[in-house]
Amino acid sequence: MRARRRWPALVRMLTRVRARLGDPERGSAVVEFLGVSLVLLVPLVYLILTMARIQAASFAAEGAAREAGRLIAQADTIEEGIVAAQLGVQLAFADQGIEVDPAAALEVTCSVPECLTAGEYVLIEVHTEVALPLAPDFLSGTLPTSVAISADAMTAVSGFRDD
């Protein structure tokens, strides 16, 4: 009978000791959340920012190539068309918040020597490089810190031109 009385007393004493010491699991959720945040969320946010920037540049390059072809095909002379196309390229990239040298980014290839001959085609290529966000300069020699973006468009010169 004495053994039966000791167990409840021992259980009460252990309960009091646990209450005084506190729960060993308390407060660990915050630490675990911070650890998971650093390990998973920071790279995920960086990936989203990088992909958004690359997608914006791709969207700008596609629009720039298409509009540059249209501007060249409608111009009176090839020189006027190239000037207008360079402005179009600059505006297309500026709409996405990307600065680009339009003369270096734009490449025009004609299917015949006389570029604006009715019924012929003009190939427009737009090339640029997009720097990765937050990439340090010291990595540029060892790892790629930019992504090459290119787009092309083939535009037909109208067969109803008054030459």
C-alpha positions, 0 to 999 in steps of 0.5 A: 500500500505504501508503494501506491501512495508514493507514485501520486506524490512523485507525479505531483513533484515532477509536475511541479518541477516541469512547471517551474522549468518551463516547456523545453519546446517553447519559443522554438517555432520562431527560431525554426521559422527564421531558419526556414525563411532564410534557407527557402524564402530568400532564394525563392524571392531572388529567383522570382526577381531574376525571372521577372527581369529576364521575362521583361527583357524578353518581352521588350526584345520581341516587341522591339523587333516587331515594331522595328520591322514595321517602322523600317518597312513603312519608311521612305528610305532605309536610313529614315527607317533605321533611325525610327527603328532605333528609337522604337527599340529604345522605347520598347526597352525603356517601357520595361525599365531597361536601358539599352544602346539601340544602335548596338542592339538592332541588326537589320538584314535585307533579302535584296540589296535595295532594302525597301523593294516592294514585296521583299523581306527585312529581317530584324534582330534585337540582341541585349544582355540583362544583368542579374539583380544583386550580382556582385562585380567580383563574380563577373570573371568566374560566373556569368552575371548576365543573361543574353536576350535576343529576338527576331522578326521578319517583315514584308515590305508592302507590295503597294509601295510608291517607289 
